[in-house]
Amino acid sequence: MDYISTRGAAPVLSFEEAMLTGLARDGGLYVPATVPSLSEADIAALAGLPYEEVAFRVMRPFVGDTFTDSEFGEIIEKAYASFGHDARAPLVQLGPNHHLLELFHGPTLAFKDFAMQLIGQLFQVALERRGEKVTIVGATSGDTGSAAIEAFRGLDAVDVFILYPHGRVSEVQRRQMTTPVESNVHALAVDGTFDDCQAKLKDMFNHFDFRDEVRLAGVNSINWARVLAQVVYYFSSATALGAPYREVSFTVPTGNFGDIFAGYIAKKMGLPIKRLIVATNRNDILHRALSTGDYTTGEVHPTITPSMDIQVSSNFERALFDAYDRDGGAVAQLMTELKEGGFHISQGALQGLREHFGSGRSDEHETSQTITDMFTRTGEILCPHSAVGVKVANDVLGPEPMITLATAHPAKFPDAVEAAMGSRPPLPPRMADLYERSERVTRVENDLDALETLIRSRRTA
Ligand SMILES: *Cc1c(COP(=O)(O)O)cnc(C)c1O
């Protein structure tokens, strides 16, 4: 299977190369040259299978000959063994036609574990075979970083550096990044916003001397392997509710557009998805872009849903690539305009996007109110991000089943949940001592040179 860049000017890579590279050398993102499809019979056969088996069947065609069947099967088994729920991604009913897909039973209590645990195993097998070591640098608004550190801690072929915005992540998120004791993991608190962290990460990837010197690898949601891992639960949940014989819709709390883009891939593979609804908080650039075509970045406002406090949604580039008929030059042009503050999506491209994606937003008050309401009406305690999804989904419920993605466990954001319902959701027993462990973190200025110097000097690999 070949992977090509959304900006059309980087080498074509295999799955393994695209996975180990992350960002393409022309600044673009890798996507499969063609998306494989599953037949109606293939999809029907997924219903009721163990999650790992669904994962194997859905992802196998994308992996090509990078791994043998037995290697890939073992990787998947290991990836999900540490989850705290046998179903891995259980569905819970919220209303007559509304279901919640609980994606928070992994080791760091957010859906990012689905992709990151898999990537940890994929990297380990691929790097061992090549006899190579890499430096992984990631930017996080909280959940990616903790999931990455958890997935890579103790792997000797990898050093992991995680950039997070100082003071803008929840205490549980911070502690999950700063308490692991392994010497190959490094939490860096950057004086800036998540977008600053993400911009610095991109600058490092575009600084080829540094990139080659430290053998930089990326595991942000721009990494294709992460998107791929997330395609699986669209299939497992939709088939549980009657697909392929019945259409379903999904609402996805969205920041970087990675999770919902995985739903779009599932649809391209043949899963009958009627609507993919982007749910945003007050940082609603995606909602505005899909409503009006105007993608102009503004200031990032901190909210009770910090994992969605984003103005530049990296994976949106992948959707634009398709909407612009896979014209890499056109995408490169838009991304140049973005650096100057924004761009306008052409009428044709906007129409194309709207065939798949709808959108809505939830402000702070509505999100909080939704946590209270849902607890009263269903007993379900939502994290604020999931509440943004539920609020937006409730506004657009239709005749087809709606599946809203619950992206984090409420205990990961206890302050917001307590403010909404008056009591603090407890951590699952397996991580109850998180508040007692000692922390290790380096504060660093929002400056490329400073970051590169620090990474060079701390590398162990
Ligand atoms: C990362 C994250 C999101 C946003 O997901 P994207 O793939 O970036 O759109 C939403 N909720 C939670 C809890 C997250 O950690």
The ligand as a Gaussian input file, in Angstrom:
#p B3LYP/6-31G(d) Opt

LIG

0 1
 C       -7.756000      14.713000      21.668000
 C       -9.090000      14.835000      22.273000
 C      -10.185000      15.335000      21.537000
 C      -10.044000      15.841000      20.133000
 O       -9.717000      14.812000      19.216000
 P       -9.113000      15.182000      17.778000
 O       -8.753000      13.880000      17.164000
 O       -7.922000      16.047000      18.048000
 O      -10.165000      15.916000      17.030000
 C      -11.421000      15.351000      22.163000
 N      -11.576000      14.939000      23.434000
 C      -10.561000      14.466000      24.156000
 C      -10.799000      14.039000      25.562000
 C       -9.286000      14.387000      23.616000
 O       -8.267000      13.918000      24.333000

